[in-house]
Amino acid sequence: MAEKPVETAGAKADKALNTVNTFSKPSDLKITDIRTAVVAANYDYPIIRIDTNQGVYGIGEVRDAGHRENALQFKSRLIGQNPCNLDMIFRDMKRFGSWGREGGGVSGIEIALWDLIGKVYGVPCYQFLGGKYRDKVRLYADTPAAHTPTPEGYVERVNGRMAKGLTFIKFDIRLDLMNVFPNMWIGSKTKHELNTGNWWNAPGSGTGVHVTDEGIARMAEIVAAVRAAVGWGVSLCIDHYGHGMMTAKEVIKFGRALEPYGLAWMEDPVQWWDVAGHKQVKDAVNVPICAGEELYLLNGFKPFIEQRAVDIIHPDLLTSGGMLETKKIADYADQFSIPTALHFAGSPIAFMANVHTAAAIPSFVALEHHGLDLPFWEGLVTGLPENYMEGGYVAVPEKPGLGVDLNYENIKAGLREPSGLFEPTDAWNTPKLGFWQPDKRWDD
């Protein structure tokens, strides 16, 4: 009887690799195209699709209210690249991103690449971030300001969120409720027209409003009414209320008035770049301060974290640098005992990117949902489970990549003209070189 051949270590390794459920051959994968479709929404969603030579593609999006060009500007650098070399690609791109919506192209492409890689290897994205700390991610509801700016109007709004099963609710309180007085008005009839944009400060002065004690009392009355209506078993927080137009001392006065109502946080109390101002407010009030939605990359967050200028960091991963960079930001903050909440106002594509990232963050608090009033929101993708946010939580998906795919029919129905449905973007295949042409000299 012939002796059975001994299987070598190399053969065993090859056999193991052959059992991996890949949907393409990773080593030969190349990016061939980047296409977009812009969906009209409360904040428009510039959706990205990155195609490859093997048919597998990845989906992502530029930050809400951003521009598809923020992503397309990188197309000439990505064509021909192996998408699995994500770190090398990201290092090349990140030099050209910046704060706010200018970080949206870098971040959106990063998400699309992770989705693509997850599909290639048959792995959910959270696994690339080190695995998960939780099977479900808690949501917090964005709640627009009440049409009737009274305590009763706000209670009605918040009760509507609770009716959807949410137990963590953020609500907007506008400055025009606070009896504010800009330095000078032009063409406005009343002091309550701040949100019309029809106001200016005196020449040479900066932005700013002055808040009366009466205005602060009105704000506190609204928060007190909401807390009384929902009880102490619901987490409440308030959105930014002036984009830094109030002085730090006015914010402190306001914050102290809200201390009795157990808020989870006050968001973005001063200008987003003002580290000292955030710390001044944070050290003076007993309401936690949450900020960071405009910050880009870990280096942008470091001053706020290292100087303990906030109680909670609040990255928007469509600005902060995508999934892995946001994980790095959260892990760095955790070293300083600062937890992470995630700001979000995009489509279900980036929503699922946030869910995967939240699952991998040990000190995670809650993820924002800004699409609760949009009837078409869920239908922009396939694969989102029915009743996906049952009890105010969303289950972490186990499908490859992000776990959702494009619903072309519904995206087409919601396009923002002149956007097409993932039409060719050949004009971005080569670098933009101004008026220079290969057959001409600059001094011709």
C-alpha positions as CSV (number, residue, x, y, z in Angstrom):
1,M,0.0,0.0,0.0
2,A,1.4,3.3,-1.0
3,E,2.3,5.7,1.8
4,K,0.1,8.8,2.0
5,P,2.2,11.9,1.0
6,V,2.9,14.4,3.8
7,E,1.2,17.7,3.4
8,T,3.8,20.5,3.6
9,A,3.3,23.7,5.6
10,G,3.2,25.7,2.3
11,A,0.5,23.4,0.9
12,K,-1.5,23.8,4.1
13,A,-1.2,27.6,3.9
14,D,-2.4,27.6,0.2
15,K,-5.3,25.3,1.1
16,A,-6.3,27.7,3.9
17,L,-6.1,30.7,1.6
18,N,-8.2,28.9,-1.0
19,T,-11.0,28.5,1.5
20,V,-11.3,32.2,2.1
21,N,-14.5,33.4,0.5
22,T,-13.3,36.2,-1.8
23,F,-15.4,37.8,-4.4
24,S,-12.4,38.8,-6.6
25,K,-8.7,38.3,-6.7
26,P,-7.4,41.1,-4.4
27,S,-3.8,41.2,-5.7
28,D,-5.0,42.0,-9.2
29,L,-7.7,44.5,-8.2
30,K,-7.5,48.0,-9.8
31,I,-9.7,51.1,-9.5
32,T,-11.2,51.9,-13.0
33,D,-13.7,54.6,-12.3
34,I,-15.4,56.9,-9.8
35,R,-18.9,58.1,-10.4
36,T,-21.4,60.0,-8.4
37,A,-25.1,60.8,-8.0
38,V,-26.4,63.7,-5.9
39,V,-29.6,63.1,-4.0
40,A,-31.7,66.1,-3.0
41,A,-32.4,66.0,0.8
42,N,-32.5,68.2,3.8
43,Y,-28.8,68.4,3.2
44,D,-27.9,67.0,-0.3
45,Y,-26.1,63.6,-0.4
46,P,-23.3,63.4,-3.0
47,I,-23.1,59.5,-3.3
48,I,-19.9,57.9,-4.6
49,R,-19.3,54.6,-6.4
50,I,-15.8,53.4,-6.9
51,D,-15.6,50.7,-9.7
52,T,-12.9,48.1,-10.3
53,N,-11.6,45.9,-13.1
54,Q,-13.3,42.9,-11.5
55,G,-16.8,44.1,-11.2
56,V,-16.8,44.6,-7.4
57,Y,-17.4,48.2,-6.3
58,G,-17.5,50.3,-3.2
59,I,-20.0,52.9,-2.1
60,G,-19.6,56.0,0.0
61,E,-20.6,59.7,0.1
62,V,-19.2,63.2,0.5
63,R,-20.5,64.9,3.7
64,D,-24.0,66.2,3.6
65,A,-24.3,69.6,1.8
66,G,-20.9,69.1,0.4
67,H,-20.0,68.8,-3.3
68,R,-19.3,65.8,-5.5
69,E,-16.2,67.6,-6.8
70,N,-14.6,67.1,-3.3
71,A,-14.3,63.4,-4.2
72,L,-13.9,63.7,-8.0
73,Q,-10.8,65.8,-7.6
74,F,-8.9,62.7,-6.4
75,K,-10.0,60.5,-9.4
76,S,-6.8,61.0,-11.4
77,R,-4.8,59.8,-8.3
78,L,-6.9,56.7,-7.8
79,I,-7.3,55.2,-11.3
80,G,-5.1,52.2,-11.5
81,Q,-4.5,51.9,-7.8
82,N,-5.2,48.7,-5.9
83,P,-8.1,49.7,-3.5
84,C,-6.8,47.2,-0.9
85,N,-3.8,49.5,-0.3
86,L,-6.1,51.8,1.6
87,D,-3.5,53.3,4.0
88,M,-1.2,54.3,1.2
89,I,-4.1,55.9,-0.7
90,F,-5.4,57.7,2.4
91,R,-2.0,59.1,3.2
92,D,-1.8,60.5,-0.3
93,M,-5.3,62.1,-0.3
94,K,-5.5,63.5,3.3
95,R,-3.0,66.3,2.5
96,F,-5.6,67.9,0.3
97,G,-8.6,67.7,2.7
98,S,-9.5,70.3,5.4
99,W,-12.1,71.1,8.0
100,G,-15.9,71.0,7.6
101,R,-17.2,70.0,4.2
102,E,-13.7,70.2,2.7
103,G,-12.9,66.9,4.5
104,G,-15.9,65.2,2.7
105,G,-14.1,63.9,-0.4
106,V,-11.2,62.2,1.5
107,S,-13.6,60.8,4.1
108,G,-16.2,59.6,1.6
109,I,-13.6,57.8,-0.6
110,E,-12.2,56.1,2.5
111,I,-15.6,54.7,3.3
112,A,-16.1,53.5,-0.2
113,L,-12.7,51.8,-0.2
114,W,-13.6,49.9,3.1
115,D,-16.9,48.9,1.6
116,L,-15.1,47.5,-1.5
117,I,-12.4,45.7,0.6
118,G,-15.1,44.2,2.8
119,K,-16.9,42.8,-0.2
120,V,-13.7,41.4,-1.7
121,Y,-12.9,39.4,1.5
122,G,-16.5,38.8,2.6
123,V,-16.0,40.6,5.9
124,P,-18.1,43.3,7.6
125,C,-16.3,46.6,7.9
126,Y,-16.2,46.7,11.7
127,Q,-13.9,43.7,11.6
128,F,-11.2,45.9,9.9
129,L,-11.4,48.3,12.9
130,G,-10.5,45.7,15.4
131,G,-13.9,43.9,15.9
132,K,-16.9,45.1,17.8
133,Y,-17.7,46.1,21.4
134,R,-21.4,45.9,20.9
135,D,-24.0,44.2,18.7
136,K,-26.4,47.2,18.7
137,V,-25.6,50.9,18.4
138,R,-27.7,53.5,20.3
139,L,-29.1,56.3,18.2
140,Y,-29.9,59.9,19.2
141,A,-32.5,61.8,17.3
142,D,-32.0,65.2,15.8
143,T,-35.1,67.2,16.4
144,P,-35.6,70.5,14.4
145,A,-36.8,73.6,16.3
146,A,-40.5,73.8,16.9
147,H,-42.7,75.7,14.4
148,T,-44.3,77.3,17.5
149,P,-41.4,78.4,19.7
150,T,-43.1,77.7,23.0
151,P,-42.5,75.1,25.6
152,E,-45.6,73.2,24.4
153,G,-44.3,73.3,20.8
154,Y,-41.0,71.8,21.8
155,V,-42.7,69.1,23.9
156,E,-44.8,68.1,20.9
157,R,-41.6,67.8,18.8
158,V,-39.8,65.7,21.3
159,N,-42.8,63.4,21.9
160,G,-42.8,62.7,18.2
161,R,-39.3,61.3,18.5
162,M,-40.3,59.2,21.4
163,A,-43.2,57.8,19.4
164,K,-40.5,56.4,17.0
165,G,-39.0,54.5,19.9
166,L,-36.0,56.8,20.5
167,T,-34.8,57.3,24.0
168,F,-31.9,59.8,23.4
169,I,-33.1,63.1,21.8
170,K,-31.3,66.3,20.8
171,F,-33.4,69.3,20.1
172,D,-32.6,72.7,18.4
173,I,-33.2,75.9,20.3
174,R,-32.8,78.9,18.1
175,L,-31.2,82.2,19.1
176,D,-34.3,84.1,18.0
177,L,-36.0,82.7,21.0
178,M,-33.5,84.3,23.3
179,N,-34.3,88.0,22.8
180,V,-31.0,88.7,21.0
181,F,-29.8,92.1,19.8
182,P,-27.4,92.2,16.9
183,N,-25.2,95.3,16.7
184,M,-27.0,96.7,13.7
185,W,-30.0,95.7,11.6
186,I,-30.6,96.4,7.9
187,G,-34.0,96.1,6.5
188,S,-35.4,93.9,9.3
189,K,-38.7,94.6,11.0
190,T,-38.2,92.8,14.2
191,K,-35.4,91.6,16.4
192,H,-36.6,88.0,15.8
193,E,-35.5,87.8,12.2
194,L,-32.0,86.6,12.9
195,N,-32.5,83.4,10.8
196,T,-33.4,85.3,7.7
197,G,-29.7,86.4,7.2
198,N,-31.0,90.0,6.7
199,W,-28.7,91.5,9.4
200,W,-25.2,92.8,9.6
201,N,-22.9,94.1,12.3
202,A,-21.5,97.5,12.4
203,P,-18.4,98.1,10.2
204,G,-15.2,96.9,11.9
205,S,-17.0,94.8,14.5
206,G,-17.1,91.0,14.6
207,T,-20.1,88.7,14.7
208,G,-21.9,88.6,18.0
209,V,-25.2,88.9,19.8
210,H,-26.2,89.9,23.2
211,V,-28.5,87.7,25.2
212,T,-30.8,89.1,27.8
213,D,-31.6,87.5,31.2
214,E,-35.2,87.3,29.9
215,G,-34.0,85.3,26.8
216,I,-32.0,82.8,29.0
217,A,-35.0,82.3,31.2
218,R,-37.2,81.5,28.2
219,M,-34.7,78.9,27.0
220,A,-34.5,77.3,30.5
221,E,-38.3,77.2,30.6
222,I,-38.4,75.2,27.3
223,V,-35.8,72.8,28.5
224,A,-37.6,72.4,31.9
225,A,-40.9,71.7,30.1
226,V,-39.3,69.0,27.8
227,R,-37.6,67.3,30.8
228,A,-40.9,67.3,32.7
229,A,-42.7,65.8,29.8
230,V,-40.3,63.0,29.0
231,G,-39.1,62.2,32.5
232,W,-35.7,61.3,33.7
233,G,-35.4,58.0,31.8
234,V,-34.8,59.8,28.5
235,S,-31.4,61.3,27.6
236,L,-31.7,64.9,26.3
237,C,-29.2,67.2,24.7
238,I,-29.3,70.5,22.8
239,D,-27.8,71.4,19.5
240,H,-25.6,74.4,18.8
241,Y,-27.5,77.6,19.2
242,G,-25.6,80.3,17.3
243,H,-22.5,79.0,15.7
244,G,-20.3,80.9,18.1
245,M,-22.2,84.2,18.0
246,M,-22.6,84.3,21.8
247,T,-19.6,85.2,23.9
248,A,-18.2,82.5,26.2
249,K,-19.5,84.3,29.2
250,E,-23.0,84.4,27.8
251,V,-22.8,80.7,27.1
252,I,-21.6,80.1,30.6
253,K,-24.6,82.0,32.0
254,F,-26.9,80.0,29.7
255,G,-25.3,76.7,30.7
256,R,-25.7,77.3,34.4
257,A,-29.4,78.0,33.9
258,L,-29.7,74.6,32.3
259,E,-27.8,72.6,35.0
260,P,-31.0,71.4,36.9
261,Y,-32.3,69.5,33.9
262,G,-29.7,66.8,33.5
263,L,-28.7,67.4,29.9
264,A,-26.4,64.8,28.3
265,W,-24.6,67.7,26.6
266,M,-24.6,71.2,25.1
267,E,-23.2,71.1,21.6
268,D,-20.7,73.4,19.9
269,P,-21.0,76.3,22.4
270,V,-18.4,78.6,20.7
271,Q,-16.6,78.8,17.4
272,W,-15.5,75.3,16.3
273,W,-11.8,76.2,16.2
274,D,-11.7,78.0,19.6
275,V,-10.0,75.5,22.0
276,A,-9.6,78.0,24.8
277,G,-13.2,79.1,24.5
278,H,-14.5,75.5,24.7
279,K,-12.3,74.9,27.8
280,Q,-13.5,78.1,29.4
281,V,-17.1,77.0,29.1
282,K,-16.4,73.4,29.9
283,D,-14.7,74.3,33.2
284,A,-17.4,76.8,34.3
285,V,-20.6,74.8,33.8
286,N,-21.9,71.4,35.0
287,V,-23.5,70.6,31.7
288,P,-21.2,68.4,29.6
289,I,-19.7,70.1,26.5
290,C,-19.7,68.2,23.2
291,A,-17.9,69.4,20.1
292,G,-15.9,68.4,17.0
293,E,-18.2,68.0,14.0
294,E,-16.0,70.3,11.9
295,L,-12.6,69.0,12.9
296,Y,-10.4,67.1,10.4
297,L,-8.1,64.1,11.2
298,L,-6.7,63.1,14.6
299,N,-4.4,66.1,14.5
300,G,-7.4,68.4,14.4
301,F,-8.8,66.8,17.6
302,K,-5.6,66.6,19.6
303,P,-5.7,70.1,21.0
304,F,-9.3,69.7,22.3
305,I,-8.4,66.3,23.7
306,E,-5.0,67.0,25.3
307,Q,-6.2,70.3,26.8
308,R,-9.4,68.6,28.0
309,A,-11.4,71.4,26.4
310,V,-14.5,69.2,25.9
311,D,-16.3,66.5,27.9
312,I,-17.4,64.5,24.8
313,I,-15.8,64.5,21.3
314,H,-18.2,64.6,18.4
315,P,-16.6,63.7,15.1
316,D,-18.5,63.6,11.9
317,L,-16.7,60.8,10.1
318,L,-17.5,62.3,6.7
319,T,-15.3,65.2,7.8
320,S,-12.9,63.6,10.3
321,G,-11.3,61.3,7.8
322,G,-13.5,58.3,7.5
323,M,-13.9,55.1,9.5
324,L,-10.4,54.2,10.6
325,E,-9.3,57.8,11.3
326,T,-12.4,58.3,13.5
327,K,-11.6,55.0,15.3
328,K,-8.1,56.4,16.0
329,I,-9.6,59.7,17.2
330,A,-11.9,57.9,19.6
331,D,-9.1,55.7,20.9
332,Y,-6.9,58.7,21.5
333,A,-9.7,60.5,23.4
334,D,-10.3,57.4,25.5
335,Q,-6.8,57.7,26.8
336,F,-7.9,61.0,28.4
337,S,-11.2,59.5,29.6
338,I,-13.2,61.4,27.0
339,P,-16.0,59.4,25.4
340,T,-17.2,59.7,21.8
341,A,-20.6,60.5,20.2
342,L,-20.9,60.6,16.4
343,H,-22.4,63.5,14.5
344,F,-24.2,62.5,11.3
345,A,-26.6,64.0,8.8
346,G,-26.2,61.9,5.6
347,S,-27.7,59.0,3.7
348,P,-28.1,55.4,4.8
349,I,-24.7,54.7,3.2
350,A,-22.7,56.8,5.6
351,F,-25.1,55.9,8.4
352,M,-24.0,52.3,8.1
353,A,-20.3,53.4,8.1
354,N,-21.1,55.1,11.4
355,V,-22.7,52.0,12.8
356,H,-19.6,49.9,12.0
357,T,-17.3,52.5,13.5
358,A,-19.5,52.9,16.6
359,A,-19.4,49.2,17.1
360,A,-15.6,49.3,17.3
361,I,-15.3,52.3,19.7
362,P,-15.0,51.2,23.4
363,S,-16.1,54.6,24.8
364,F,-19.0,55.2,22.4
365,V,-22.1,57.1,23.6
366,A,-24.6,57.5,20.7
367,L,-24.9,58.1,17.0
368,E,-27.0,60.9,15.5
369,H,-29.8,60.2,13.1
370,H,-30.7,63.3,11.0
371,G,-33.0,61.7,8.4
372,L,-36.0,60.8,10.6
373,D,-38.4,63.2,8.8
374,L,-37.4,62.1,5.2
375,P,-39.9,59.6,3.8
376,F,-37.5,58.5,1.1
377,W,-34.4,58.1,3.3
378,E,-34.6,54.3,4.0
379,G,-35.3,53.5,0.3
380,L,-32.0,55.0,-1.0
381,V,-30.4,51.6,-0.3
382,T,-31.2,47.9,-0.2
383,G,-30.3,45.7,2.7
384,L,-31.5,48.0,5.5
385,P,-33.6,45.8,7.8
386,E,-37.3,46.6,8.3
387,N,-37.7,48.4,11.6
388,Y,-34.0,49.0,11.6
389,M,-33.9,51.2,14.6
390,E,-36.2,49.2,16.9
391,G,-36.1,50.5,20.5
392,G,-33.7,53.4,19.5
393,Y,-30.9,51.0,18.6
394,V,-29.6,49.7,15.2
395,A,-28.1,46.2,14.8
396,V,-24.5,46.0,13.6
397,P,-24.7,44.3,10.2
398,E,-22.8,41.1,9.5
399,K,-22.9,41.3,5.7
400,P,-19.7,42.1,3.8
401,G,-18.6,45.7,3.6
402,L,-21.1,48.3,4.8
403,G,-23.9,45.8,4.6
404,V,-26.1,47.9,2.2
405,D,-26.2,48.5,-1.5
406,L,-27.5,51.2,-3.9
407,N,-31.2,51.4,-4.8
408,Y,-30.8,52.9,-8.2
409,E,-34.5,53.4,-8.8
410,N,-35.0,55.4,-5.7
411,I,-31.8,57.4,-6.1
412,K,-32.8,58.3,-9.6
413,A,-36.2,59.5,-8.4
414,G,-34.5,61.9,-5.9
415,L,-31.6,63.3,-8.0
416,R,-30.7,66.9,-7.6
417,E,-30.4,68.4,-11.1
418,P,-28.2,68.6,-13.0
419,S,-26.8,65.4,-11.4
420,G,-27.1,62.2,-13.4
421,L,-27.3,58.7,-12.1
422,F,-23.6,57.6,-11.9
423,E,-22.8,59.0,-15.3
424,P,-19.3,59.0,-16.7
425,T,-16.8,61.4,-15.1
426,D,-14.1,61.2,-17.8
427,A,-13.3,64.9,-17.4
428,W,-11.7,64.1,-14.0
429,N,-9.5,61.3,-15.4
430,T,-6.5,63.6,-15.6
431,P,-5.2,66.2,-13.2
432,K,-6.6,69.7,-13.6
433,L,-3.8,71.8,-14.9
434,G,-5.6,75.1,-15.6
435,F,-5.0,76.6,-19.0
436,W,-1.8,74.6,-19.6
437,Q,-1.7,72.3,-22.6
438,P,1.1,69.8,-23.4
439,D,2.0,71.4,-26.8
440,K,2.3,75.0,-25.4
441,R,4.7,76.8,-23.1
442,W,3.5,78.9,-20.2
443,D,4.9,82.0,-21.9
444,D,3.4,81.5,-25.3
